Amino acid sequence: MAAVILNCDTKRLHRWDYRAVVEQVAESGRFLARWHAGSCPDILPGTEAWLLLHGNNDAGSGLIGHGCVMSEPYQGVATREPGGTDWYIAVAFDSLLPLGEQIRPGTLRDALPGDLWDKANGPSLVTLPPSSEPVLQRLWRDYGPTTPDPTEVVAGTSPPGAVSNIQVNRFERDPDARRACLAFHGTSCAACGFSFESTYGGAGTGATAVHHVVPPVMLDSGYQLDPIADLIPLCHNCHAMAHGAYPPRTLSELRSILAAAGHIKGEVVSDLALRAQEDARRILGGGQT
């Protein structure tokens, strides 16, 4: 599935209130927008999309975002021609750079094959040759956005099928709520018991995720977060499993899955404990002497 370039100018970013959009993506992981797709293009949902900014000069231009096509092309009213219709797609942007931090045209020209940069500087949507996709992924990994969590994969840095998109909410990212949750519950996973600190020492500090037990979208607007009752610590494997269903899996469901698979929390049993178990079985079995 070929990726596409979405060409835009600073006027579009200003219409979006781009700074607020960047913050929204950082908090929720997604910004949904409608995009002009030309004359009935052959584009499938799931196609990778790269946002390319064209300013007045190279300093105001460059690769600034990554997203994914969410819909098949549909017809809508064209804004530039009264009464006309045109084709559009829905795009979910999942990774954006602040204005001024885009990957510059010089870097793109050096890395991209042939005259792709010049070809891309035209229609609002341009299909990319397959050879350019790993190049853009590498550029985005090297020069694109970073995440506060080093275990998170930045969207756009890996092939689409290689990672899962796990959405979290702003409560799970709130640093004060996170600190309160971990101060009360500890940093071990509430589902499987895994501890980053015990396994990796100091390098594992801060790696534990926190999870909202009830999706905020199911709560009313007046809801007040209780970080102790509403948030629990989870390792990233259990966090991914929790968000792998909707509504998210509960803590008891996660534990049931672990138990059914035979992966239950265990401990090293001492020789003294083993002798005590043998004595208990002998007594319960009627072999008491």
C-alpha positions as CSV (number, residue, x, y, z in Angstrom):
1,M,0.0,0.0,0.0
2,A,1.7,3.2,-1.2
3,A,1.9,6.2,1.1
4,V,0.9,9.7,0.2
5,I,2.2,13.2,0.7
6,L,-0.3,15.9,1.9
7,N,0.8,19.3,0.7
8,C,-0.2,22.3,2.9
9,D,0.7,25.9,3.5
10,T,0.9,28.0,6.6
11,K,-2.7,29.3,6.0
12,R,-4.1,25.9,6.6
13,L,-2.1,25.5,9.8
14,H,-3.3,28.9,11.1
15,R,-6.9,27.8,10.3
16,W,-6.4,24.7,12.4
17,D,-4.9,26.7,15.3
18,Y,-1.8,24.5,14.8
19,R,-0.3,25.0,18.2
20,A,-3.5,23.7,19.9
21,V,-3.5,20.8,17.4
22,V,0.0,19.8,18.3
23,E,-1.0,19.8,22.0
24,Q,-4.1,17.7,21.2
25,V,-2.0,15.1,19.4
26,A,0.5,15.0,22.3
27,E,-2.3,14.5,24.8
28,S,-4.8,12.2,22.9
29,G,-2.6,10.8,20.1
30,R,-4.9,12.0,17.3
31,F,-6.2,14.9,15.3
32,L,-8.9,14.2,12.7
33,A,-9.1,16.4,9.6
34,R,-10.7,16.4,6.2
35,W,-8.4,16.6,3.2
36,H,-8.9,17.4,-0.4
37,A,-8.0,14.4,-2.5
38,G,-8.3,15.5,-6.1
39,S,-10.4,13.8,-8.7
40,C,-11.6,10.5,-7.4
41,P,-8.2,9.1,-6.3
42,D,-7.6,5.4,-5.5
43,I,-6.8,5.6,-1.8
44,L,-7.5,3.0,0.8
45,P,-8.1,3.4,4.5
46,G,-4.9,2.6,6.4
47,T,-2.7,4.4,3.9
48,E,0.2,6.3,5.5
49,A,0.1,10.1,5.0
50,W,3.0,12.5,5.4
51,L,2.2,16.2,6.0
52,L,4.5,18.5,3.9
53,L,4.5,22.2,4.6
54,H,5.3,24.7,1.8
55,G,6.2,28.2,3.1
56,N,7.6,31.2,1.3
57,N,11.1,29.8,1.5
58,D,13.0,26.7,2.7
59,A,13.1,28.0,6.3
60,G,9.3,27.9,6.4
61,S,8.9,24.6,4.6
62,G,9.5,20.9,5.3
63,L,8.1,17.6,6.6
64,I,6.0,18.4,9.6
65,G,3.6,15.6,10.3
66,H,2.5,11.9,9.9
67,G,-0.9,10.4,9.9
68,C,-3.1,7.7,8.5
69,V,-6.0,7.8,6.0
70,M,-9.2,6.8,7.8
71,S,-11.8,6.7,5.0
72,E,-12.3,5.9,1.4
73,P,-12.6,9.0,-0.8
74,Y,-16.0,10.7,-0.6
75,Q,-17.6,13.6,-2.4
76,G,-18.2,16.9,-0.7
77,V,-18.9,20.5,-1.6
78,A,-15.9,22.2,-3.0
79,T,-15.1,25.4,-1.2
80,R,-13.3,27.0,-4.1
81,E,-16.2,26.5,-6.7
82,P,-19.7,27.4,-5.5
83,G,-22.1,24.5,-6.1
84,G,-19.3,22.2,-7.2
85,T,-18.2,18.9,-5.7
86,D,-14.9,17.3,-5.2
87,W,-13.3,14.3,-3.5
88,Y,-12.1,14.2,0.1
89,I,-10.6,11.8,2.6
90,A,-10.5,11.7,6.4
91,V,-7.0,11.8,7.8
92,A,-6.0,11.1,11.5
93,F,-2.7,12.9,12.3
94,D,-0.9,11.0,15.0
95,S,2.5,12.7,15.1
96,L,3.2,16.4,14.5
97,L,6.2,18.7,14.9
98,P,5.8,22.3,16.2
99,L,5.9,25.0,13.6
100,G,9.5,25.9,13.0
101,E,10.9,22.4,13.9
102,Q,9.9,20.7,10.6
103,I,12.5,18.6,8.7
104,R,14.0,21.1,6.2
105,P,13.8,20.7,2.4
106,G,17.6,20.4,2.2
107,T,17.5,17.3,4.4
108,L,14.6,15.9,2.3
109,R,16.4,16.5,-1.0
110,D,19.5,14.8,0.2
111,A,17.6,11.7,1.4
112,L,14.7,11.3,-1.1
113,P,15.2,9.6,-4.4
114,G,15.3,11.7,-7.6
115,D,13.2,14.8,-7.9
116,L,10.5,13.6,-5.5
117,W,10.6,16.8,-3.5
118,D,9.9,18.9,-6.6
119,K,7.1,16.6,-7.7
120,A,5.5,16.7,-4.3
121,N,5.4,20.5,-4.4
122,G,2.1,20.7,-6.3
123,P,-1.3,19.0,-5.8
124,S,-2.8,18.7,-2.3
125,L,-2.2,14.9,-2.4
126,V,0.6,13.0,-4.1
127,T,1.2,9.3,-4.1
128,L,4.7,8.2,-3.1
129,P,6.8,5.5,-4.7
130,P,7.4,2.5,-2.3
131,S,11.1,3.2,-2.2
132,S,10.6,6.5,-0.4
133,E,8.6,5.1,2.5
134,P,11.6,3.6,4.5
135,V,13.5,6.8,3.8
136,L,10.8,9.0,5.4
137,Q,10.4,6.6,8.3
138,R,14.2,6.9,9.0
139,L,14.1,10.7,8.7
140,W,11.1,10.9,11.0
141,R,12.9,8.6,13.5
142,D,16.1,10.7,13.4
143,Y,14.6,14.2,13.2
144,G,11.0,13.9,14.2
145,P,9.2,14.3,17.5
146,T,10.3,12.5,20.7
147,T,8.1,11.1,23.4
148,P,8.4,11.6,27.2
149,D,8.2,7.8,27.6
150,P,11.3,6.2,26.0
151,T,9.4,2.9,25.6
152,E,6.8,4.5,23.3
153,V,7.3,4.2,19.5
154,V,6.8,7.5,17.7
155,A,4.1,7.1,15.0
156,G,5.6,7.0,11.5
157,T,9.0,5.6,12.5
158,S,8.1,1.9,11.8
159,P,6.1,0.1,9.1
160,P,2.4,0.3,9.8
161,G,2.0,-3.4,10.5
162,A,4.9,-3.5,12.9
163,V,3.3,-1.6,15.8
164,S,-0.1,-1.2,17.4
165,N,-1.6,2.2,18.0
166,I,-2.5,2.2,21.7
167,Q,-4.6,5.3,22.6
168,V,-4.4,6.7,26.0
169,N,-6.3,9.6,27.6
170,R,-5.1,12.9,29.1
171,F,-5.6,11.5,32.7
172,E,-3.1,8.8,32.0
173,R,-0.6,11.4,30.8
174,D,-1.2,13.9,33.6
175,P,2.0,14.0,35.7
176,D,0.3,15.0,39.0
177,A,-2.3,12.2,38.7
178,R,0.4,9.8,37.7
179,R,2.6,10.6,40.8
180,A,-0.4,10.3,43.1
181,C,-1.4,6.9,41.6
182,L,2.1,5.4,41.9
183,A,2.7,6.9,45.4
184,F,-0.4,4.9,46.6
185,H,-0.4,1.8,44.5
186,G,3.4,1.4,44.0
187,T,5.2,0.9,40.6
188,S,4.6,-2.9,40.1
189,C,2.0,-3.9,37.5
190,A,-1.4,-4.4,39.2
191,A,-2.2,-7.2,36.7
192,C,0.9,-9.3,36.4
193,G,3.1,-7.9,39.2
194,F,6.1,-7.0,36.9
195,S,8.4,-4.3,38.3
196,F,10.6,-2.3,36.0
197,E,12.7,-1.1,38.9
198,S,13.3,-4.7,40.3
199,T,14.2,-6.0,36.8
200,Y,16.2,-3.1,35.4
201,G,17.3,-1.2,38.5
202,G,17.6,2.5,38.1
203,A,17.2,2.4,34.4
204,G,13.6,1.2,34.9
205,T,12.6,4.1,37.1
206,G,9.6,5.9,35.6
207,A,8.8,3.3,33.0
208,T,5.5,2.1,34.6
209,A,2.3,3.2,32.8
210,V,-0.9,4.2,34.6
211,H,-4.3,3.2,33.3
212,H,-7.7,4.7,33.7
213,V,-10.1,2.0,34.9
214,V,-13.1,3.7,33.3
215,P,-12.8,5.4,29.9
216,P,-13.4,9.2,30.4
217,V,-15.6,9.3,27.4
218,M,-18.1,7.2,29.4
219,L,-18.2,9.8,32.1
220,D,-20.0,13.1,32.2
221,S,-18.3,16.5,31.8
222,G,-18.4,17.3,35.5
223,Y,-16.4,14.2,36.4
224,Q,-13.5,14.8,38.9
225,L,-10.6,12.4,38.7
226,D,-9.6,10.4,41.8
227,P,-6.0,9.3,40.9
228,I,-6.1,6.6,43.6
229,A,-9.5,5.1,42.8
230,D,-9.5,5.7,39.0
231,L,-5.9,5.0,38.0
232,I,-3.8,1.8,38.4
233,P,-0.2,1.0,37.5
234,L,0.3,-1.4,34.5
235,C,3.3,-2.6,32.7
236,H,3.3,-1.8,29.0
237,N,2.3,-5.3,27.9
238,C,-0.8,-5.3,30.2
239,H,-1.5,-1.7,29.2
240,A,-1.6,-2.7,25.6
241,M,-3.9,-5.6,26.4
242,A,-6.2,-3.3,28.4
243,H,-6.5,-0.9,25.5
244,G,-6.8,-3.7,22.9
245,A,-10.5,-3.9,23.4
246,Y,-13.3,-1.4,23.8
247,P,-14.3,-0.7,26.4
248,P,-10.9,-1.4,27.8
249,R,-10.4,-4.7,29.6
250,T,-10.8,-4.4,33.4
251,L,-8.1,-5.4,35.9
252,S,-10.0,-8.6,36.8
253,E,-10.3,-9.5,33.1
254,L,-6.5,-9.0,32.6
255,R,-5.8,-11.2,35.6
256,S,-8.2,-13.9,34.3
257,I,-6.5,-13.9,30.9
258,L,-3.1,-14.3,32.6
259,A,-4.4,-17.1,34.8
260,A,-6.0,-18.9,31.9
261,A,-2.7,-18.8,30.0
262,G,-0.8,-20.1,33.0
263,H,1.1,-16.8,33.6
264,I,0.3,-16.0,37.1
265,K,2.4,-14.2,39.6
266,G,4.8,-16.6,41.4
267,E,7.5,-16.5,44.0
268,V,10.6,-18.5,44.9
269,V,9.7,-21.2,47.4
270,S,12.2,-22.0,50.2
271,D,13.0,-25.5,51.4
272,L,11.3,-24.7,54.7
273,A,8.1,-23.7,52.8
274,L,8.2,-26.9,50.8
275,R,8.5,-29.0,54.0
276,A,5.5,-27.1,55.4
277,Q,3.5,-27.8,52.3
278,E,4.3,-31.5,52.5
279,D,3.3,-31.5,56.2
280,A,0.0,-29.8,55.3
281,R,-0.8,-32.3,52.5
282,R,0.0,-35.2,54.9
283,I,-2.3,-33.8,57.6
284,L,-5.1,-33.0,55.2
285,G,-4.8,-36.4,53.6
286,G,-5.2,-38.2,56.8
287,G,-1.6,-39.3,57.1
288,Q,-1.0,-37.6,60.5
289,T,1.0,-39.7,62.9
